[in-house]
Amino acid sequence: MPTALITGITGQDGSYLAEFLLERGYDVHGIIRRASDFNTRRIDHLFQDVHTRGAKLHLHYGDLLDSASLKRILSLAEPQEVYNLGAQSHVRVSFDLPVFTVDTVAMGSLRMLEAIRDVNPTIRYYQAGSSEMFGSAGAPQSEETRFEPRSPYACGKVFAHYQTINYREAYGMFAANGILFNHESPRRGETFVTRKVTRAATRIKLGLQDKLYLGNLDARRDWGFAGDFVRAMWLMLQQDKPDDYVIATGTDHSVRDWVEGVFRKLELDTEAHLEFDARYLRPTEVDLLRGDASKARRALDWKPEVDFDQLMDMMIAGDMKLAERERILHDAGHGESPGAEHRP
């Protein structure tokens, strides 16, 4: 029975990857950080009590800031594959928390690579890269494009990328980099722009919120579905040799396109509800990211299955269910007053 370890299992990608691997018969181990409240809602539907015979999902307290915990978990889980997805992954927030972001993103990957080298260097390792590493480089961006990072988060990811290559070349480890362009889903965090828009728009539709506040509407991104992208992660670790791959749809849209598309589908007036807020601007902006995933299509036989419009419908449907529940609670005398701004 194959066994995998996932850092960041409680995040969007971690939850889809855990689902994907469990469906293929894996034993899945995940690292979670200790907190006073459970933060497992994205994987609650997968979880079985530890006392359940034959349980396939196992969670361990640990942290990418703590090398000892990584070695302990590797020794306990004995995985054949490790997927390093854990990070402080919000680009704008990385400007406010640069040291913490780089410590988790860059040094966290190095700690994991060292832990694998010490415990079992035959483990196959996946490093979650980001299109943000390309920064101001011209589009389309491929594996050959020079990195020009424009945020602390992106700088940390570039470090992690090259450390992965270094461990591959220095120690013969199976270490692969996935350079993933933006990927979204109904499980996306509510402070990320695509989800922030669908969450706000559905609340506006039901009278629970008045305004949506955003920064740069002209930034263009290559948006795909997270469920498609985790399949590519797995494929990278099934190859005969480790390598680096761009994963993208090959099309780009602006933030404005996303906002107007969501509002149009919900029959809302964009001008009546959308407001600019300079707090959401980055000190250094990335104008255009569009990936060239030709190598992944050729070598991994991978291609996206969900397009931009389908992704939008999927996320609207998910957030409409949440807004409808909020409306019911409000009408019963619970919850926020209509018109309240839901998120910063």
Secondary structure, 3 states (H helix, E strand, C coil): CCEEEEECCCCHHHHHHHHHHHHCCCEEEEEECCCCCCCCCCCCCCCCCCCCCCCCEEEEECCCCCHHHHHHHHHHHCCCEEEECCCCCCHHHHHHCHHHHHHHHHHHHHHHHHHHHHHCCCCEEEEEEEHHHCCCCCCCECCCCCCCCCCHHHHHHHHHHHHHHHHHHHHCCCEEEEEECCEECCCCCCCCHHHHHHHHHHHHHCCCCCCEEECCCCCEECCEEHHHHHHHHHHHCCCCCCCEEEECCCCCEEHHHHHHHHHHHCCCCHHHHEEECHHHCCCCCCCECCECCHHHHHHCCCCCCCCHHHHHHHHHHHHHHHHHHHHHHHHCCCCCCCCCCCCC
